[in-house]
Amino acid sequence: MILEEEGLYVPTLGRRVKGIVPLEMALCLKVFIQSKYFTLEELNRSIKEFPYKWSDKADAPQLVPVNFAARKSVGGNGHENWTLLRLLPLMVGSKIPEDLMSDPAQLRVVLADHDVRKLLLPFGIPVTVDELHSIICDTFGITGNFTLHYKDAEFGSEYFSLYSTTDIKDKDTIKVVYILDPPTVTLSLTDVTDNYASIQDQSCEDQSCEDQSCVSSVSSNDTLPVSSFENSPGQRSQRWPTEFIIPRFSASTEIKLQVANENLTKNGTFLSGKDLIQVLPDILGKLSEAIYEYSAYPSSLQFSQVAEALIQKHPCLKEPGSFNGCYGWTQRLKYKMNNFRSKLRFLGCPELDVNSLKRKPAHEQTPAKNVKKPRKAEVNYLPPHTQGETSTSLETERVELLSDVMKTGNNKVIAEKMVKTFSLRRQEIINEAPAVSHFMKRWPALFNVKQINEEFKRLTTVSLESTFLAKLDKCTQKLLSLAQSKGGAAGLKIRHIMDKLLVNNTADGRREAAIRCLVVYLGEKEDDLFKEYNDTHDFEENLKMEMMKICIVGNRATIVVEGTKVLEGSDLARSCALLMGVIYALNLSYPKQLKFTFESRAPTPDNRGLRFARAMEFTIHEINNRTDLLPGIVLGYEIHDSCGAVPMAVKVAFQFANGMEPFYNDTDSCSKSAAAAVPAVVGDSTSTPTMRFGIPRSVIPGLREFLLDLSPEQALKSPLLTEFWESSFSCSLKGSSGGARECDGSEDIRALQNPYTDTSQLRATNLVYKATYAIAHAIHDSLNCIRCPSDFWPNTQQDICLPKPVEFLSWEDGLSIILTAFSISGAFLAMQSIHYLKFLLLYLLPWVVQPWICLHSQSPQPHTLSLPNHSASSAALVLSCLGESCASIPALTHKSYPHCTPDRTLTKDQCILMDKSFRLD
């Protein structure tokens, strides 16, 4: 209003402010909560319990999400944010001190002996040391790891370690102390076991090995030599564990945690405030070191796993305001791990130093550009040299290998030197990315079956061929059964493959059929992975054209990469395993045209999407139990997983609507063909364009009980529910193939805290509920309906068919004149007789020109046009019905026009459209 009174109002200002309000409120709330004026849980309780009145009830604000500070938004739409902005002082105003705005501070920061800066803190001194640490990093651009000391006036201005920000005040001095000591990383040396040790080795008769040494690649004694980890603190011997073991902290921290756990049991109080701040550095430091033992770049899921293990071992560290009790710990671990990596990068750790800016070319010198990270399965991506070795000494070993491979019976010496030079090989591959042909000349000893298996195991600690073939044999029958369910052209191709390869029902035939069928089932082409040649001459002529293929001549397969033969002589299934080993050993990218075949992995279960699906199931059960809606008709349903891909969702929806075979049927309610059913689709939350609008919170009676009424036996009946149960409880249901341990019946679904069980909002879920009911009502309403003629449409009440309105052109509009002129000229060209030309000039042209004059008249009397006599009456009849009832026009009878009733007044357009008596003859 002030801007408007001053004449400075900008129409778009309101729309721009909408994005500022949630940001500013998030910043303010962050300061309030960090200052401990109130907690997020208290704020959300106030929002939920506030007595809203009038329009505020409809626009009641959403609960502030746990990650609002990271998102820099309180969420919600414009109306909800406006309500929260107005009512926030009433909700928490009494808890905020009146002199809040007098808290800005500044600190004197000693960065180096001759570098002293001033740090301005407009919101006062941060609550935690970690936050102050972060502010200093951002303000002064510090990348290395450091700790903070503060000057204590009570001890003669000596510096002390800063463990709590309560020890400093405005205008105090703090000092940045860089940490240069190498980190202590302890690796436990254990034998690498093989889950499939019972798998016997394949015969070497078909292998092009110089001796029987290839047997060891798949034998039960296939273990990684101890020398590969000996004297090498940077190489790892273990993959990420199924259950992360929390390390032991310092003695003082362990004592404090023990006391805090006892207090939690007695009083129900969690460790927080100053007591928590004192143990944070030790906890986060030890956890970072423990994480690094397995991975330098853990995933978000792995960080969450560590955080959950921490609060499980020390319940006193659980965060009451967090949705899972450990969200804050997950974020702290990510921040601490980032600092830990910076420390190791500063010390020259190869795995981390490779991503430093100095190692990147000029056009890629940004932190997020071309980051080189290990694949999910890689454990030793870029290890350091073993102790006492240098690049020069290892290069000497490499040169000696060139002569060693020329000697017979020298496999033991070659194996030992390949282990010793592993780090040199990885640095060359990662840093230089050489051509395959060039790398084969430098490292010929790598390119045989045994060494590809050993190299893969050095990278992942997993036995390549034995694991691949055992997994393939275990899943072959399921893969073939799944492939057989495919329809269309892909289904025909799959059946052709099976008819060809399963004639003799051999192990090799089943393996090859499973792999080929899988490629086709995933919508990709066999020819992009396998290429069959008539003879060796044909193969040699086309060799340079192949970038990454398994080329087959007769019964022998050859792995070709970048036009170079890498490995020869294996069968197709083993060649697939060895191709994966070559990709890992040479750090190659998967073929883009085979991304589903190579990169398909079990996705993280979408518990929110599962809630939507089960909400639809609940609604259908509810509709089927009603007697007033669709009596005598039972609704069925099918649940399809779109895998988070909109194109896949749309494709399956069209297949279903067109009566094609579905991929997955969750219930026998839809056992009849889709052609005999009424298809309707309820899409997932990503199947429509993204729009920003507010959806009110809702309550669906009975839904929560339905969601929680789930037993292991019920979960086994559905693949979606089986995946949900096993991922939620980290166990394997009896009869399923996944999980680390068998579920024992102690799992309590009511104790779960995840999006599936969260029914506090039900915003989008309610849309699924209403959409399902809309389909039911549409089917119900259509049972006694008839279709309107093509020129008519129904009224709002859907009980009368009305003519579709016709829009007329006007001579006052330039575009209308142009369109009319073109129409007339086109008609001239079309007319082939003088009769029609005469009609156009004498009859049609006056009709086009004159009616608009009469139609704009307000006179209720009929208007006569200058038309030939046999047409004048018709024209007058049309105009005379304006404002009149149908009964007053003799020519318009109820019989001729069923929609015309005696008491119905027609509009101008309806009258003109209804005049069927105007003839062109």
Beta strands, then each sheet from edge to edge (+ up, - down):
strand 1: 105-112
strand 2: 115-121
strand 3: 146-152
strand 4: 158-161
strand 5: 173-178
strand 6: 530-533
strand 7: 548-553
strand 8: 556-561
strand 9: 564-570
strand 10: 792-794
strand 11: 801-803
sheet 1: 2+ 1- 5- 3+ 4-
sheet 2: 6+ 7+ 8- 9+
sheet 3: 10+ 11-
end
